[in-house]
């Protein structure tokens, strides 16, 4: 989605934000793919910084970023995404 936004900004001078549920589904897909290519522990450790990027600009993002720094499993990533969507 970020590349689509960049292209829109260049071509149209503006871009639309993607819905939060879409961004989080992309995030979960990215982490799922990382786990497939690496063991879960290593993938989650590397994904923590990506989580922070996806969460930037959200209401309560500071709290969510702090929580993302402590996730250790794919299940915890899913739980964090569900928590964010529920608020």
N, C-alpha and C positions, 0 to 999 in steps of 0.2 A: 504494500500500500504506500510505503514512503516514496517509492520510485514513481508511482502514479501521481502523487502529490507534487513531486518535484517537476515532472513533465507538465502538469497542469499550471503550476506557478510560472514556468518558463513560457508556455504557449498562451495562457489565458490571463496571466497576471494575478491569479488567485487559485485557491484549491479548497475543496471541501474536506472536513474532518470525517474520518471513518467512525462508525459507531464503536463504542467501547467493547461490546460483545464480540464484534469482528476482530478487533485488535487482540483481544485476549485469546480468541480461537487461533489466531496466527501464532501468538506466543506459545500456546500449548503445543501446537504442531511443530514449531521449531524445537522445543525442548524434547518432544517425543523423538524427533529425528536425531537429535544429539545423543539421546540415550541408546538409540539403535546402533550408532557408530562407536560409542564409547561405553564404558560401564556407567551405571546410573550415578554412582558417587561422583565420578569425575565430571560427567555431563552436567550435573546439578551445580557443582561448584563453579563451572564455567558459565552456566546459564544465569547465575545470580546477577551479574552485571547487566545482562540483557534484560532481565526482569526490571531492573531499575530504569532502563531506557524506555521500556514499554509503559511504565507507570508514571513517567514524568508528566507533570501538568495536571494530573488528576486531583480531585478534591481528596484531601487526606493523604496525598502521595508520600509525604515524609513518613508517615506511619507504615504505609504499605511497603515502602522501600526498606525500612528497618526490618519488617517482617520477611521480606524477600531475601535479606542477607542471612537469614537463619534457616531457610528451607534446606532440607537434606534429601528429600525423596520426590519422585514424580507425583505421588499422592499429595504431598504438601503443596506443591505448585498448583495442582488442581483445586485444592481446598482454598488456597489464597485467591485464585481466580474467582471461585464461587463466592467467597466473602466480598470481594470487590464488587461483583455484579449485584449482590444482594443489598448493597447500601445505596 
